[in-house]
């Protein structure tokens, strides 16, 4: 304690006025169980008692003046007795900021009242001049056990906010992050994104996964899978907007049937977090009017987005494809097709149709199985099971030799038309 008294005495003799919180924080890492303002008040009290003990009350007028100027009432009373003139001043470090914790907490309560959340954390932007004054003291008086004012503000304001609202402080998984910008005297709310997972079935051709320009001749409907699914969720969560993530995508003229394609809706800046997903599932399906159907809506977390991306690249997918050939198909070749393509590795250079938005490189994908059923001399129905990420149309028509091997090359016949349906995407 002697070392603390010596350093505090030096500080006060330099006419550096400190509030209870800022003084206590200079020794904030020494011990637990006290708030910094309580620690600072105790240090001032013990220092004044020490002056009485050694009989230096009268001779240490500068320390009495500094204590009194900091707002310390016992020192102010003593100053009147021993005729020490003083003027109460704001704290050298915080300039009165530590007195505003309750006000800041109440502002947070008012600002967050429209938001639904259970857990929170607080961030803080401190005026640089405060940080500079604080760190200058650390260096000047060799204070190695000090706590930063930023830590104190977030902790103490958070405690008050939690007491008023019943919300739980959780820095690991906060549903609400509140940024106190004390430099600009402002507050920023950052609600955690809300994630809803599910699977969709696309039941109509000509419907894009994401919004397109409606002038495009291939667009049959002035909407998209993304809009049909996200809009009711945005309204229900009172969210600012949403981002749609899917495990891959189908061509605009393809269907997605069977168990459907996994997706995640990332609702950004939501005000509501408790949603009736069963009712929303029914609403989405009703509004989609047979274009799209969703199922198995449930809450998930952000890790599902990266899992979806990985799933899109490796998951087994099964397609049913009806292919119209220009010439009659050789029956004997069709019979040998399954053996020819069982477990084959297909090398695909980026398809011509997506070169404008994809890097030109060669991808290797596995075709696990190909079954063929002849509809008539020129039409064959294929059931193709392959690795995610395979461009199935190009695997069928060869893409001017950019995909090898291909069904068209093997059968020796050009393609006139391809009708594609996704009938299964594996769960894991």
ZILIN-V676450 format. One record per run of one state. SS is the DSSP state (A for helix, B for strand, O for the rest). FROM is the first residue (numbers start at 1). LEN is the number of residues. If there is no record, write none. Layout:
# ZILIN-V676450
[[SS,FROM,LEN] [SS,FROM,LEN]]
This chain:
# ZILIN-V676450
[[O,1,1] [A,2,12] [O,14,6] [A,20,6] [O,26,10] [A,36,18] [O,54,7] [A,61,9] [O,70,3] [A,73,9] [O,82,15] [A,97,15] [O,112,7] [B,119,7] [O,126,2] [A,128,13] [O,141,8] [A,149,17] [O,166,2] [B,168,2] [O,170,6] [B,176,6] [O,182,4] [B,186,6] [O,192,2] [B,194,9] [O,203,5] [B,208,1] [O,209,15] [B,224,1] [A,225,13] [O,238,3] [B,241,6] [O,247,8] [B,255,14] [O,269,8] [A,277,12] [O,289,3] [B,292,9] [O,301,2] [A,303,12] [O,315,1] [B,316,10] [O,326,5] [A,331,11] [O,342,2] [B,344,6] [O,350,2] [A,352,3] [O,355,7] [B,362,13] [O,375,4] [B,379,9] [O,388,4] [A,392,6] [O,398,5] [B,403,2] [O,405,2] [A,407,5] [O,412,3] [B,415,11] [O,426,3]]
